[in-house]
Amino acid sequence: MELVIDLLQQKNNYLLQFEKMGSFECQRLRTGDYSHIEQFYYSRQIILDAIENIDIQIRSYTPQQISKEHKETIKALFQKKRAITKSILQQDITIHSYLNNLQYDVVEDQTA
């Protein structure tokens, strides 16, 4: 069962990297720097692929295999994951907003 805990910790670490990367990208976009957006999405995909592989390993365990002593640790890891994911979703909304504004500006410039 310690393997599941290790996998959940790895997943949270990847999510923290994902969140940090999103924070940097939001800062760039805020200043009008869109030059790293493709690399940003490429890097995100690499992290998402790693998380997917971890999820596949986690799904091989059933709740019945989790001991009572590990349930609290696992619960705490899931709560941390939820908090990180919430932050990532907010970042995604912000990034999407910046990209929509850029698209609007480009279309407006072309029609002017």
N, CA, C and O atoms as a GROMACS GRO file, in nm:
protein
  448
    1MET      N    1   0.081  -0.120   0.000
    1MET     CA    2   0.000   0.000   0.000
    1MET      C    3   0.086   0.126   0.000
    1MET      O    4   0.042   0.232  -0.044
    2GLU      N    5   0.206   0.113   0.049
    2GLU     CA    6   0.295   0.228   0.047
    2GLU      C    7   0.324   0.271  -0.096
    2GLU      O    8   0.355   0.387  -0.121
    3LEU      N    9   0.314   0.177  -0.189
    3LEU     CA   10   0.334   0.213  -0.329
    3LEU      C   11   0.226   0.310  -0.376
    3LEU      O   12   0.255   0.404  -0.449
    4VAL      N   13   0.103   0.288  -0.335
    4VAL     CA   14  -0.006   0.379  -0.372
    4VAL      C   15   0.021   0.518  -0.315
    4VAL      O   16   0.001   0.619  -0.383
    5ILE      N   17   0.067   0.523  -0.192
    5ILE     CA   18   0.099   0.653  -0.131
    5ILE      C   19   0.212   0.720  -0.208
    5ILE      O   20   0.205   0.840  -0.234
    6ASP      N   21   0.314   0.645  -0.244
    6ASP     CA   22   0.423   0.701  -0.324
    6ASP      C   23   0.373   0.752  -0.458
    6ASP      O   24   0.414   0.859  -0.503
    7LEU      N   25   0.285   0.676  -0.521
    7LEU     CA   26   0.229   0.718  -0.650
    7LEU      C   27   0.148   0.846  -0.636
    7LEU      O   28   0.157   0.936  -0.720
    8LEU      N   29   0.067   0.854  -0.531
    8LEU     CA   30  -0.012   0.976  -0.508
    8LEU      C   31   0.078   1.096  -0.480
    8LEU      O   32   0.049   1.207  -0.524
    9GLN      N   33   0.186   1.074  -0.408
    9GLN     CA   34   0.281   1.183  -0.383
    9GLN      C   35   0.348   1.227  -0.512
    9GLN      O   36   0.366   1.347  -0.536
   10GLN      N   37   0.385   1.131  -0.597
   10GLN     CA   38   0.443   1.164  -0.727
   10GLN      C   39   0.344   1.245  -0.811
   10GLN      O   40   0.381   1.344  -0.874
   11LYS      N   41   0.220   1.201  -0.809
   11LYS     CA   42   0.118   1.271  -0.886
   11LYS      C   43   0.104   1.415  -0.837
   11LYS      O   44   0.098   1.508  -0.918
   12ASN      N   45   0.099   1.435  -0.706
   12ASN     CA   46   0.090   1.570  -0.652
   12ASN      C   47   0.212   1.653  -0.688
   12ASN      O   48   0.200   1.773  -0.715
   13ASN      N   49   0.330   1.591  -0.690
   13ASN     CA   50   0.450   1.663  -0.730
   13ASN      C   51   0.442   1.708  -0.876
   13ASN      O   52   0.480   1.820  -0.909
   14TYR      N   53   0.392   1.621  -0.963
   14TYR     CA   54   0.372   1.659  -1.103
   14TYR      C   55   0.269   1.772  -1.114
   14TYR      O   56   0.287   1.866  -1.191
   15LEU      N   57   0.163   1.762  -1.036
   15LEU     CA   58   0.062   1.868  -1.039
   15LEU      C   59   0.120   2.000  -0.990
   15LEU      O   60   0.084   2.106  -1.042
   16LEU      N   61   0.207   1.996  -0.891
   16LEU     CA   62   0.272   2.119  -0.845
   16LEU      C   63   0.362   2.178  -0.953
   16LEU      O   64   0.368   2.300  -0.969
   17GLN      N   65   0.433   2.092  -1.028
   17GLN     CA   66   0.513   2.140  -1.141
   17GLN      C   67   0.423   2.205  -1.246
   17GLN      O   68   0.453   2.311  -1.300
   18PHE      N   69   0.312   2.140  -1.271
   18PHE     CA   70   0.213   2.189  -1.367
   18PHE      C   71   0.163   2.327  -1.324
   18PHE      O   72   0.154   2.419  -1.405
   19GLU      N   73   0.132   2.340  -1.195
   19GLU     CA   74   0.083   2.466  -1.140
   19GLU      C   75   0.189   2.575  -1.149
   19GLU      O   76   0.159   2.689  -1.185
   20LYS      N   77   0.311   2.542  -1.116
   20LYS     CA   78   0.421   2.639  -1.122
   20LYS      C   79   0.442   2.687  -1.265
   20LYS      O   80   0.461   2.806  -1.289
   21MET      N   81   0.439   2.594  -1.359
   21MET     CA   82   0.455   2.629  -1.499
   21MET      C   83   0.342   2.722  -1.544
   21MET      O   84   0.366   2.818  -1.616
   22GLY      N   85   0.221   2.693  -1.501
   22GLY     CA   86   0.106   2.777  -1.535
   22GLY      C   87   0.120   2.916  -1.476
   22GLY      O   88   0.082   3.014  -1.540
   23SER      N   89   0.173   2.924  -1.357
   23SER     CA   90   0.194   3.054  -1.292
   23SER      C   91   0.293   3.139  -1.372
   23SER      O   92   0.270   3.258  -1.394
   24PHE      N   93   0.403   3.077  -1.413
   24PHE     CA   94   0.501   3.149  -1.495
   24PHE      C   95   0.440   3.194  -1.627
   24PHE      O   96   0.464   3.306  -1.672
   25GLU      N   97   0.361   3.107  -1.688
   25GLU     CA   98   0.300   3.142  -1.816
   25GLU      C   99   0.200   3.255  -1.799
   25GLU      O  100   0.193   3.344  -1.884
   26CYS      N  101   0.124   3.254  -1.692
   26CYS     CA  102   0.031   3.365  -1.665
   26CYS      C  103   0.106   3.497  -1.652
   26CYS      O  104   0.061   3.600  -1.703
   27GLN      N  105   0.221   3.494  -1.585
   27GLN     CA  106   0.302   3.615  -1.571
   27GLN      C  107   0.350   3.665  -1.707
   27GLN      O  108   0.346   3.785  -1.734
   28ARG      N  109   0.394   3.573  -1.792
   28ARG     CA  110   0.439   3.612  -1.926
   28ARG      C  111   0.325   3.673  -2.006
   28ARG      O  112   0.339   3.779  -2.067
   29LEU      N  113   0.211   3.605  -2.005
   29LEU     CA  114   0.098   3.653  -2.083
   29LEU      C  115   0.049   3.787  -2.032
   29LEU      O  116   0.006   3.872  -2.110
   30ARG      N  117   0.056   3.808  -1.903
   30ARG     CA  118   0.014   3.935  -1.843
   30ARG      C  119   0.096   4.051  -1.899
   30ARG      O  120   0.047   4.163  -1.913
   31THR      N  121   0.224   4.023  -1.932
   31THR     CA  122   0.312   4.127  -1.986
   31THR      C  123   0.307   4.132  -2.139
   31THR      O  124   0.379   4.210  -2.201
   32GLY      N  125   0.222   4.049  -2.198
   32GLY     CA  126   0.208   4.048  -2.344
   32GLY      C  127   0.307   3.958  -2.415
   32GLY      O  128   0.318   3.965  -2.538
   33ASP      N  129   0.377   3.874  -2.342
   33ASP     CA  130   0.475   3.782  -2.402
   33ASP      C  131   0.407   3.649  -2.432
   33ASP      O  132   0.382   3.568  -2.342
   34TYR      N  133   0.377   3.628  -2.560
   34TYR     CA  134   0.312   3.504  -2.603
   34TYR      C  135   0.410   3.409  -2.671
   34TYR      O  136   0.370   3.308  -2.729
   35SER      N  137   0.539   3.440  -2.663
   35SER     CA  138   0.639   3.366  -2.739
   35SER      C  139   0.666   3.224  -2.688
   35SER      O  140   0.726   3.144  -2.759
   36HIS      N  141   0.623   3.193  -2.568
   36HIS     CA  142   0.650   3.060  -2.511
   36HIS      C  143   0.526   2.971  -2.506
   36HIS      O  144   0.531   2.863  -2.446
   37ILE      N  145   0.418   3.014  -2.566
   37ILE     CA  146   0.291   2.942  -2.548
   37ILE      C  147   0.297   2.798  -2.604
   37ILE      O  148   0.242   2.706  -2.544
   38GLU      N  149   0.363   2.780  -2.719
   38GLU     CA  150   0.371   2.644  -2.775
   38GLU      C  151   0.454   2.554  -2.685
   38GLU      O  152   0.415   2.439  -2.661
   39GLN      N  153   0.566   2.603  -2.636
   39GLN     CA  154   0.649   2.525  -2.545
   39GLN      C  155   0.574   2.494  -2.415
   39GLN      O  156   0.587   2.386  -2.358
   40PHE      N  157   0.496   2.591  -2.370
   40PHE     CA  158   0.416   2.573  -2.250
   40PHE      C  159   0.320   2.455  -2.268
   40PHE      O  160   0.312   2.368  -2.182
   41TYR      N  161   0.247   2.454  -2.379
   41TYR     CA  162   0.151   2.345  -2.401
   41TYR      C  163   0.221   2.211  -2.423
   41TYR      O  164   0.171   2.107  -2.380
   42TYR      N  165   0.336   2.214  -2.488
   42TYR     CA  166   0.413   2.091  -2.507
   42TYR      C  167   0.458   2.035  -2.372
   42TYR      O  168   0.445   1.915  -2.346
   43SER      N  169   0.512   2.121  -2.287
   43SER     CA  170   0.558   2.079  -2.154
   43SER      C  171   0.443   2.028  -2.069
   43SER      O  172   0.457   1.931  -1.995
   44ARG      N  173   0.329   2.096  -2.079
   44ARG     CA  174   0.211   2.051  -2.005
   44ARG      C  175   0.172   1.910  -2.046
   44ARG      O  176   0.136   1.827  -1.962
   45GLN      N  177   0.178   1.883  -2.176
   45GLN     CA  178   0.138   1.752  -2.224
   45GLN      C  179   0.229   1.643  -2.171
   45GLN      O  180   0.184   1.533  -2.139
   46ILE      N  181   0.358   1.672  -2.160
   46ILE     CA  182   0.452   1.575  -2.104
   46ILE      C  183   0.413   1.543  -1.959
   46ILE      O  184   0.413   1.427  -1.919
   47ILE      N  185   0.381   1.646  -1.883
   47ILE     CA  186   0.340   1.624  -1.744
   47ILE      C  187   0.208   1.547  -1.738
   47ILE      O  188   0.193   1.457  -1.656
   48LEU      N  189   0.113   1.583  -1.824
   48LEU     CA  190  -0.015   1.511  -1.826
   48LEU      C  191   0.004   1.363  -1.859
   48LEU      O  192  -0.063   1.277  -1.802
   49ASP      N  193   0.095   1.334  -1.952
   49ASP     CA  194   0.123   1.194  -1.986
   49ASP      C  195   0.181   1.119  -1.866
   49ASP      O  196   0.145   1.004  -1.842
   50ALA      N  197   0.270   1.184  -1.792
   50ALA     CA  198   0.327   1.121  -1.673
   50ALA      C  199   0.219   1.095  -1.568
   50ALA      O  200   0.216   0.989  -1.505
   51ILE      N  201   0.130   1.193  -1.550
   51ILE     CA  202   0.020   1.176  -1.455
   51ILE      C  203  -0.072   1.063  -1.498
   51ILE      O  204  -0.119   0.986  -1.415
   52GLU      N  205  -0.098   1.054  -1.627
   52GLU     CA  206  -0.183   0.946  -1.676
   52GLU      C  207  -0.122   0.809  -1.647
   52GLU      O  208  -0.192   0.716  -1.608
   53ASN      N  209   0.009   0.798  -1.664
   53ASN     CA  210   0.076   0.671  -1.633
   53ASN      C  211   0.065   0.637  -1.485
   53ASN      O  212   0.047   0.521  -1.448
   54ILE      N  213   0.077   0.737  -1.401
   54ILE     CA  214   0.061   0.715  -1.257
   54ILE      C  215  -0.082   0.671  -1.226
   54ILE      O  216  -0.103   0.579  -1.147
   55ASP      N  217  -0.179   0.737  -1.288
   55ASP     CA  218  -0.320   0.701  -1.266
   55ASP      C  219  -0.347   0.556  -1.305
   55ASP      O  220  -0.423   0.486  -1.237
   56ILE      N  221  -0.287   0.511  -1.413
   56ILE     CA  222  -0.304   0.372  -1.456
   56ILE      C  223  -0.254   0.277  -1.347
   56ILE      O  224  -0.318   0.176  -1.317
   57GLN      N  225  -0.140   0.310  -1.289
   57GLN     CA  226  -0.085   0.225  -1.183
   57GLN      C  227  -0.175   0.228  -1.058
   57GLN      O  228  -0.196   0.126  -0.994
   58ILE      N  229  -0.226   0.346  -1.025
   58ILE     CA  230  -0.311   0.360  -0.907
   58ILE      C  231  -0.440   0.280  -0.923
   58ILE      O  232  -0.488   0.218  -0.828
   59ARG      N  233  -0.496   0.282  -1.044
   59ARG     CA  234  -0.623   0.212  -1.068
   59ARG      C  235  -0.611   0.060  -1.052
   59ARG      O  236  -0.712  -0.009  -1.041
   60SER      N  237  -0.490   0.010  -1.051
   60SER     CA  238  -0.474  -0.135  -1.034
   60SER      C  239  -0.500  -0.179  -0.890
   60SER      O  240  -0.507  -0.299  -0.861
   61TYR      N  241  -0.515  -0.083  -0.800
   61TYR     CA  242  -0.545  -0.114  -0.660
   61TYR      C  243  -0.693  -0.092  -0.633
   61TYR      O  244  -0.756  -0.004  -0.692
   62THR      N  245  -0.747  -0.173  -0.544
   62THR     CA  246  -0.887  -0.157  -0.506
   62THR      C  247  -0.894  -0.096  -0.366
   62THR      O  248  -0.800  -0.109  -0.288
   63PRO      N  249  -1.004  -0.030  -0.335
   63PRO     CA  250  -1.018   0.028  -0.200
   63PRO      C  251  -1.003  -0.076  -0.089
   63PRO      O  252  -0.958  -0.043   0.021
   64GLN      N  253  -1.039  -0.199  -0.117
   64GLN     CA  254  -1.028  -0.304  -0.016
   64GLN      C  255  -0.882  -0.333   0.020
   64GLN      O  256  -0.854  -0.386   0.127
   65GLN      N  257  -0.792  -0.299  -0.070
   65GLN     CA  258  -0.651  -0.324  -0.046
   65GLN      C  259  -0.588  -0.217   0.044
   65GLN      O  260  -0.473  -0.231   0.086
   66ILE      N  261  -0.660  -0.112   0.071
   66ILE     CA  262  -0.606  -0.001   0.150
   66ILE      C  263  -0.633  -0.027   0.298
   66ILE      O  264  -0.747  -0.045   0.340
   67SER      N  265  -0.527  -0.027   0.373
   67SER     CA  266  -0.542  -0.050   0.517
   67SER      C  267  -0.594   0.076   0.585
   67SER      O  268  -0.581   0.187   0.533
   68LYS      N  269  -0.654   0.058   0.701
   68LYS     CA  270  -0.708   0.172   0.776
   68LYS      C  271  -0.599   0.271   0.812
   68LYS      O  272  -0.622   0.392   0.813
   69GLU      N  273  -0.481   0.221   0.841
   69GLU     CA  274  -0.372   0.310   0.880
   69GLU      C  275  -0.325   0.399   0.765
   69GLU      O  276  -0.271   0.507   0.788
   70HIS      N  277  -0.346   0.355   0.642
   70HIS     CA  278  -0.305   0.434   0.527
   70HIS      C  279  -0.416   0.526   0.474
   70HIS      O  280  -0.389   0.618   0.398
   71LYS      N  281  -0.538   0.499   0.514
   71LYS     CA  282  -0.651   0.577   0.460
   71LYS      C  283  -0.640   0.726   0.490
   71LYS      O  284  -0.672   0.807   0.404
   72GLU      N  285  -0.596   0.763   0.608
   72GLU     CA  286  -0.585   0.905   0.644
   72GLU      C  287  -0.478   0.974   0.559
   72GLU      O  288  -0.496   1.087   0.515
   73THR      N  289  -0.367   0.906   0.538
   73THR     CA  290  -0.261   0.962   0.454
   73THR      C  291  -0.310   0.980   0.312
   73THR      O  292  -0.287   1.084   0.250
   74ILE      N  293  -0.378   0.880   0.261
   74ILE     CA  294  -0.432   0.887   0.125
   74ILE      C  295  -0.536   0.997   0.114
   74ILE      O  296  -0.540   1.070   0.016
   75LYS      N  297  -0.620   1.009   0.215
   75LYS     CA  298  -0.722   1.114   0.216
   75LYS      C  299  -0.655   1.252   0.211
   75LYS      O  300  -0.700   1.340   0.138
   76ALA      N  301  -0.550   1.271   0.288
   76ALA     CA  302  -0.478   1.399   0.289
   76ALA      C  303  -0.415   1.428   0.153
   76ALA      O  304  -0.415   1.542   0.107
   77LEU      N  305  -0.362   1.324   0.089
   77LEU     CA  306  -0.303   1.342  -0.044
   77LEU      C  307  -0.409   1.381  -0.146
   77LEU      O  308  -0.384   1.463  -0.234
   78PHE      N  309  -0.527   1.322  -0.136
   78PHE     CA  310  -0.637   1.358  -0.226
   78PHE      C  311  -0.683   1.502  -0.202
   78PHE      O  312  -0.716   1.573  -0.297
   79GLN      N  313  -0.686   1.544  -0.077
   79GLN     CA  314  -0.724   1.682  -0.047
   79GLN      C  315  -0.623   1.781  -0.104
   79GLN      O  316  -0.660   1.886  -0.157
   80LYS      N  317  -0.496   1.746  -0.094
   80LYS     CA  318  -0.391   1.831  -0.152
   80LYS      C  319  -0.407   1.837  -0.303
   80LYS      O  320  -0.394   1.943  -0.364
   81LYS      N  321  -0.435   1.721  -0.363
   81LYS     CA  322  -0.454   1.716  -0.509
   81LYS      C  323  -0.570   1.806  -0.550
   81LYS      O  324  -0.560   1.878  -0.650
   82ARG      N  325  -0.679   1.802  -0.475
   82ARG     CA  326  -0.795   1.886  -0.506
   82ARG      C  327  -0.758   2.034  -0.503
   82ARG      O  328  -0.800   2.111  -0.590
   83ALA      N  329  -0.682   2.074  -0.403
   83ALA     CA  330  -0.643   2.215  -0.390
   83ALA      C  331  -0.553   2.258  -0.506
   83ALA      O  332  -0.571   2.367  -0.561
   84ILE      N  333  -0.459   2.173  -0.543
   84ILE     CA  334  -0.370   2.206  -0.655
   84ILE      C  335  -0.450   2.212  -0.784
   84ILE      O  336  -0.431   2.304  -0.864
   85THR      N  337  -0.538   2.116  -0.805
   85THR     CA  338  -0.620   2.112  -0.926
   85THR      C  339  -0.708   2.236  -0.937
   85THR      O  340  -0.726   2.289  -1.046
   86LYS      N  341  -0.762   2.280  -0.827
   86LYS     CA  342  -0.845   2.401  -0.827
   86LYS      C  343  -0.763   2.521  -0.873
   86LYS      O  344  -0.810   2.604  -0.951
   87SER      N  345  -0.641   2.531  -0.825
   87SER     CA  346  -0.552   2.640  -0.866
   87SER      C  347  -0.519   2.631  -1.014
   87SER      O  348  -0.517   2.732  -1.084
   88ILE      N  349  -0.493   2.510  -1.062
   88ILE     CA  350  -0.462   2.489  -1.204
   88ILE      C  351  -0.581   2.529  -1.290
   88ILE      O  352  -0.563   2.593  -1.394
   89LEU      N  353  -0.700   2.493  -1.250
   89LEU     CA  354  -0.820   2.531  -1.326
   89LEU      C  355  -0.835   2.682  -1.334
   89LEU      O  356  -0.872   2.735  -1.439
   90GLN      N  357  -0.807   2.751  -1.226
   90GLN     CA  358  -0.814   2.897  -1.226
   90GLN      C  359  -0.709   2.955  -1.321
   90GLN      O  360  -0.736   3.050  -1.394
   91GLN      N  361  -0.590   2.897  -1.321
   91GLN     CA  362  -0.485   2.941  -1.414
   91GLN      C  363  -0.529   2.919  -1.558
   91GLN      O  364  -0.509   3.005  -1.643
   92ASP      N  365  -0.589   2.803  -1.585
   92ASP     CA  366  -0.635   2.774  -1.720
   92ASP      C  367  -0.738   2.875  -1.768
   92ASP      O  368  -0.736   2.917  -1.884
   93ILE      N  369  -0.825   2.916  -1.680
   93ILE     CA  370  -0.924   3.018  -1.715
   93ILE      C  371  -0.854   3.149  -1.748
   93ILE      O  372  -0.889   3.217  -1.844
   94THR      N  373  -0.754   3.184  -1.668
   94THR     CA  374  -0.678   3.307  -1.692
   94THR      C  375  -0.604   3.300  -1.825
   94THR      O  376  -0.608   3.395  -1.903
   95ILE      N  377  -0.536   3.190  -1.850
   95ILE     CA  378  -0.462   3.173  -1.976
   95ILE      C  379  -0.557   3.178  -2.094
   95ILE      O  380  -0.529   3.244  -2.194
   96HIS      N  381  -0.669   3.111  -2.083
   96HIS     CA  382  -0.769   3.112  -2.189
   96HIS      C  383  -0.817   3.254  -2.216
   96HIS      O  384  -0.836   3.293  -2.331
   97SER      N  385  -0.836   3.331  -2.112
   97SER     CA  386  -0.879   3.470  -2.125
   97SER      C  387  -0.774   3.552  -2.200
   97SER      O  388  -0.809   3.630  -2.289
   98TYR      N  389  -0.648   3.537  -2.163
   98TYR     CA  390  -0.541   3.609  -2.233
   98TYR      C  391  -0.538   3.572  -2.382
   98TYR      O  392  -0.524   3.659  -2.467
   99LEU      N  393  -0.551   3.443  -2.411
   99LEU     CA  394  -0.547   3.399  -2.551
   99LEU      C  395  -0.669   3.448  -2.628
   99LEU      O  396  -0.657   3.484  -2.745
  100ASN      N  397  -0.785   3.449  -2.565
  100ASN     CA  398  -0.904   3.504  -2.630
  100ASN      C  399  -0.888   3.652  -2.660
  100ASN      O  400  -0.926   3.699  -2.767
  101ASN      N  401  -0.831   3.726  -2.565
  101ASN     CA  402  -0.808   3.868  -2.586
  101ASN      C  403  -0.710   3.891  -2.700
  101ASN      O  404  -0.729   3.983  -2.781
  102LEU      N  405  -0.606   3.809  -2.708
  102LEU     CA  406  -0.510   3.820  -2.817
  102LEU      C  407  -0.579   3.793  -2.950
  102LEU      O  408  -0.559   3.866  -3.047
  103GLN      N  409  -0.660   3.689  -2.954
  103GLN     CA  410  -0.732   3.655  -3.076
  103GLN      C  411  -0.824   3.769  -3.118
  103GLN      O  412  -0.830   3.804  -3.235
  104TYR      N  413  -0.893   3.827  -3.024
  104TYR     CA  414  -0.981   3.940  -3.052
  104TYR      C  415  -0.900   4.057  -3.107
  104TYR      O  416  -0.941   4.120  -3.205
  105ASP      N  417  -0.786   4.086  -3.046
  105ASP     CA  418  -0.702   4.197  -3.093
  105ASP      C  419  -0.651   4.174  -3.234
  105ASP      O  420  -0.647   4.266  -3.315
  106VAL      N  421  -0.612   4.051  -3.265
  106VAL     CA  422  -0.563   4.018  -3.399
  106VAL      C  423  -0.674   4.036  -3.501
  106VAL      O  424  -0.652   4.096  -3.606
  107VAL      N  425  -0.792   3.984  -3.472
  107VAL     CA  426  -0.905   3.998  -3.564
  107VAL      C  427  -0.941   4.145  -3.582
  107VAL      O  428  -0.969   4.190  -3.693
  108GLU      N  429  -0.941   4.219  -3.473
  108GLU     CA  430  -0.974   4.362  -3.480
  108GLU      C  431  -0.871   4.437  -3.564
  108GLU      O  432  -0.909   4.525  -3.642
  109ASP      N  433  -0.743   4.404  -3.550
  109ASP     CA  434  -0.638   4.469  -3.629
  109ASP      C  435  -0.653   4.436  -3.777
  109ASP      O  436  -0.628   4.522  -3.862
  110GLN      N  437  -0.694   4.314  -3.809
  110GLN     CA  438  -0.707   4.273  -3.949
  110GLN      C  439  -0.829   4.336  -4.015
  110GLN      O  440  -0.830   4.355  -4.137
  111THR      N  441  -0.930   4.366  -3.938
  111THR     CA  442  -1.051   4.425  -3.997
  111THR      C  443  -1.047   4.577  -3.996
  111THR      O  444  -1.134   4.641  -4.055
  112ALA      N  445  -0.948   4.635  -3.931
  112ALA     CA  446  -0.940   4.782  -3.924
  112ALA      C  447  -0.877   4.840  -4.048
  112ALA      O  448  -0.863   4.962  -4.058
   0.00000   0.00000   0.00000
